[in-house]
Amino acid sequence: MGMGEGLFERFPEQVAIADAELGYSIEELCLRDPNQQLNQTQYTQPALFVVSALTYLARLADTGEQPDAVAGHSLGEYTALFAAGVFDFATGIKLVKQRAHLMSQASGGAMAAVIGLSVGQIRAALENAGVTSIDVANYNSLAQTVISGPEADIVASQAVFEGAGAKMFVRLPVSAAFHSRYMAEAEKEFARFLEGFEFAEPKVPVYSNVTAAPHQRSEDRKSTRLNSSH
């Protein structure tokens, strides 16, 4: 709460577009969160997109410096695509709103960061314990990996990883098993939604958080779809 302070009054046109599409005040949500909704993914995602997009616009206005390349993790890649001119702000709001809505339909899942084990050690620990319901979700670093799966299995896996030598096991404050097989239905629905949009050629390279390679125009729809779940 409080993110975006000082930005909303600088960009009234974009704020009005966001409010009209979302049906609520994005400024009120971010700065005051009177209904305690900011930690719910259907609200979190639009808030993150708006604040990061306005932050980009503010830096552009203040410095006049264009980026040489852009990248973003998960939802952040939508801001990267916006910054690269693949779609405009209004389209970004529509995409993120639908993504957030579909992902909010998933429940009963959880995520956790496992610190101090390699991905190979994590997979071996799961296999040795006979756990098949947990996916490796995010490769944060060589020694920090995020896992995703049913909540009960994530909770139970803490003992498995600590027994394998993990230094820390940290539950993430999320509402579902994001970046996993459990987002497959949301991904399919979002892919159908994307058929109604056209994407422009990126003005600067956009490095994918899935492949680590620059997007191509022909791949933008597929890449945006994949980022709904992976």
C-alpha positions as CSV (number, residue, x, y, z in Angstrom):
1,M,0.0,0.0,0.0
2,G,1.3,3.4,-0.9
3,M,2.9,2.4,-4.2
4,G,2.5,5.0,-6.9
5,E,2.3,8.0,-4.6
6,G,3.1,11.1,-6.6
7,L,2.5,9.4,-10.0
8,F,-1.3,9.5,-10.3
9,E,-1.7,13.3,-10.4
10,R,1.0,13.5,-13.1
11,F,-0.8,11.2,-15.5
12,P,-4.6,12.0,-15.2
13,E,-5.3,10.7,-18.7
14,Q,-3.9,7.2,-18.0
15,V,-5.5,7.1,-14.6
16,A,-8.9,7.9,-16.1
17,I,-8.5,5.2,-18.6
18,A,-7.6,2.7,-15.9
19,D,-10.5,3.7,-13.7
20,A,-13.0,3.5,-16.5
21,E,-11.8,0.0,-17.6
22,L,-11.4,-1.4,-14.0
23,G,-14.6,0.2,-12.5
24,Y,-12.8,1.5,-9.4
25,S,-10.3,4.2,-8.4
26,I,-6.8,2.7,-9.0
27,E,-5.3,5.6,-6.9
28,E,-7.6,4.8,-4.0
29,L,-6.7,1.1,-4.2
30,C,-3.0,1.8,-4.3
31,L,-2.7,4.6,-1.7
32,R,-5.4,3.7,0.8
33,D,-6.8,0.2,0.0
34,P,-10.0,0.9,2.1
35,N,-11.5,-2.5,1.4
36,Q,-8.3,-4.5,1.9
37,Q,-8.2,-5.8,-1.7
38,L,-4.7,-5.0,-2.8
39,N,-3.4,-8.4,-1.9
40,Q,-6.0,-10.2,-4.0
41,T,-4.6,-11.0,-7.4
42,Q,-7.5,-9.6,-9.4
43,Y,-6.6,-6.2,-7.9
44,T,-2.9,-6.7,-7.4
45,Q,-2.1,-7.3,-11.0
46,P,-3.8,-4.1,-12.5
47,A,-2.3,-2.1,-9.6
48,L,1.2,-3.3,-10.5
49,F,0.8,-2.7,-14.2
50,V,-0.5,0.8,-13.7
51,V,2.1,1.8,-11.2
52,S,5.0,0.3,-13.2
53,A,3.7,1.8,-16.5
54,L,3.4,5.3,-14.9
55,T,6.8,4.9,-13.4
56,Y,8.2,4.2,-16.9
57,L,6.3,7.2,-18.3
58,A,7.6,9.4,-15.5
59,R,11.2,8.4,-16.1
60,L,10.7,9.0,-19.9
61,A,9.3,12.5,-19.2
62,D,12.0,13.4,-16.6
63,T,15.0,12.2,-18.6
64,G,14.0,11.9,-22.2
65,E,16.0,8.7,-22.3
66,Q,14.7,5.8,-24.3
67,P,15.6,2.3,-23.1
68,D,17.9,0.1,-25.3
69,A,16.0,-3.0,-24.2
70,V,13.3,-4.0,-21.7
71,A,12.4,-7.0,-19.6
72,G,10.1,-7.9,-16.8
73,H,9.3,-10.9,-14.7
74,S,5.8,-12.4,-14.9
75,L,3.3,-9.5,-14.9
76,G,6.3,-7.1,-15.3
77,E,6.7,-8.3,-18.8
78,Y,3.4,-6.6,-19.7
79,T,4.9,-3.3,-18.7
80,A,8.0,-4.2,-20.8
81,L,5.8,-4.9,-23.8
82,F,4.0,-1.6,-23.2
83,A,7.3,0.3,-22.9
84,A,8.4,-1.3,-26.2
85,G,5.2,-0.1,-28.0
86,V,3.8,-3.5,-28.6
87,F,0.4,-2.3,-27.2
88,D,-0.9,1.0,-25.8
89,F,-1.8,1.7,-22.1
90,A,-5.5,1.1,-22.6
91,T,-4.8,-2.3,-24.2
92,G,-2.4,-3.2,-21.4
93,I,-5.2,-2.5,-18.9
94,K,-7.6,-4.8,-20.7
95,L,-5.1,-7.6,-21.0
96,V,-4.0,-7.4,-17.4
97,K,-7.6,-7.1,-16.1
98,Q,-8.6,-10.3,-17.9
99,R,-5.4,-12.1,-16.9
100,A,-6.0,-11.2,-13.2
101,H,-9.7,-12.2,-13.4
102,L,-8.8,-15.7,-14.9
103,M,-6.0,-16.3,-12.5
104,S,-8.1,-15.3,-9.5
105,Q,-10.5,-18.2,-10.3
106,A,-7.8,-20.6,-9.2
107,S,-7.7,-21.4,-5.5
108,G,-6.3,-23.9,-3.0
109,G,-2.8,-23.5,-4.2
110,A,0.4,-22.0,-2.7
111,M,4.0,-21.1,-3.6
112,A,7.2,-21.1,-1.6
113,A,10.8,-20.2,-2.1
114,V,13.4,-22.9,-1.4
115,I,16.8,-21.4,-0.6
116,G,20.1,-23.2,-0.5
117,L,19.3,-26.0,-2.9
118,S,19.9,-26.3,-6.6
119,V,17.0,-27.1,-8.9
120,G,18.5,-30.6,-9.4
121,Q,18.5,-31.1,-5.6
122,I,14.9,-29.9,-5.3
123,R,13.7,-32.2,-8.0
124,A,15.6,-35.1,-6.4
125,A,14.1,-34.4,-3.0
126,L,10.6,-34.4,-4.4
127,E,11.2,-37.6,-6.3
128,N,12.7,-39.3,-3.3
129,A,9.7,-38.3,-1.2
130,G,7.3,-39.5,-3.9
131,V,5.8,-36.0,-4.4
132,T,4.5,-35.5,-7.9
133,S,2.0,-32.6,-7.3
134,I,4.6,-29.8,-7.0
135,D,6.1,-27.9,-9.9
136,V,9.3,-25.8,-10.1
137,A,7.8,-22.4,-10.9
138,N,10.6,-19.7,-10.9
139,Y,14.3,-20.0,-11.3
140,N,15.3,-17.0,-9.2
141,S,19.0,-17.8,-8.8
142,L,21.3,-20.9,-8.7
143,A,20.4,-21.2,-5.0
144,Q,16.8,-19.9,-4.8
145,T,13.9,-21.6,-6.6
146,V,10.2,-21.1,-6.2
147,I,7.9,-24.1,-6.1
148,S,4.1,-24.1,-6.8
149,G,1.4,-26.6,-6.0
150,P,-1.6,-27.6,-3.8
151,E,-1.4,-25.8,-0.5
152,A,-1.3,-28.9,1.7
153,D,1.5,-30.4,-0.4
154,I,3.5,-27.1,-0.3
155,V,3.2,-27.0,3.5
156,A,4.2,-30.7,3.9
157,S,7.2,-30.2,1.5
158,Q,9.0,-27.9,4.0
159,A,10.2,-30.9,6.0
160,V,11.3,-32.6,2.8
161,F,13.5,-29.7,1.7
162,E,14.9,-29.0,5.1
163,G,15.8,-32.6,5.4
164,A,17.6,-32.3,2.1
165,G,19.6,-29.3,3.4
166,A,17.6,-26.2,2.5
167,K,18.8,-23.1,4.4
168,M,15.3,-21.5,4.2
169,F,11.8,-22.3,3.2
170,V,9.6,-19.2,2.7
171,R,5.9,-19.4,1.9
172,L,4.9,-16.6,-0.5
173,P,1.8,-14.5,0.1
174,V,-0.1,-15.6,-3.0
175,S,-3.6,-16.8,-3.5
176,A,-3.0,-19.8,-5.9
177,A,-0.4,-22.0,-7.4
178,F,0.8,-19.6,-10.1
179,H,3.4,-20.4,-12.7
180,S,2.4,-24.1,-12.7
181,R,0.3,-26.7,-14.4
182,Y,-2.6,-25.5,-12.2
183,M,-2.9,-22.4,-14.4
184,A,-3.5,-24.4,-17.5
185,E,-7.2,-23.6,-17.7
186,A,-6.6,-19.9,-17.2
187,E,-4.0,-20.1,-19.9
188,K,-6.4,-21.6,-22.4
189,E,-9.1,-19.0,-21.6
190,F,-6.6,-16.2,-21.9
191,A,-5.3,-17.5,-25.3
192,R,-8.9,-17.2,-26.6
193,F,-9.2,-13.7,-25.2
194,L,-6.0,-12.6,-27.0
195,E,-7.4,-13.5,-30.4
196,G,-9.2,-10.2,-30.4
197,F,-6.0,-8.1,-30.2
198,E,-3.3,-7.0,-32.6
199,F,0.3,-6.4,-31.4
200,A,2.8,-4.1,-33.0
201,E,6.5,-4.8,-33.7
202,P,8.6,-4.0,-30.5
203,K,10.5,-0.7,-30.9
204,V,13.3,-2.1,-28.7
205,P,14.2,-5.7,-27.8
206,V,11.9,-7.3,-25.2
207,Y,13.7,-10.1,-23.5
208,S,11.3,-12.9,-22.6
209,N,11.2,-14.2,-19.0
210,V,10.4,-17.6,-20.4
211,T,13.1,-18.0,-23.0
212,A,15.6,-15.2,-22.2
213,A,15.6,-14.4,-25.9
214,P,14.1,-11.3,-27.6
215,H,10.5,-11.5,-28.6
216,Q,9.6,-11.4,-32.3
217,R,6.3,-9.9,-33.4
218,S,5.0,-13.4,-34.5
219,E,5.8,-14.7,-31.1
220,D,4.2,-11.9,-29.0
221,R,0.7,-13.5,-28.8
222,K,2.2,-16.8,-27.8
223,S,4.6,-15.2,-25.3
224,T,1.9,-13.1,-23.7
225,R,-0.3,-16.2,-23.4
226,L,2.5,-18.2,-21.8
227,N,3.1,-15.4,-19.2
228,S,-0.4,-16.0,-18.0
229,S,0.8,-19.2,-16.3
230,H,4.5,-19.9,-16.8
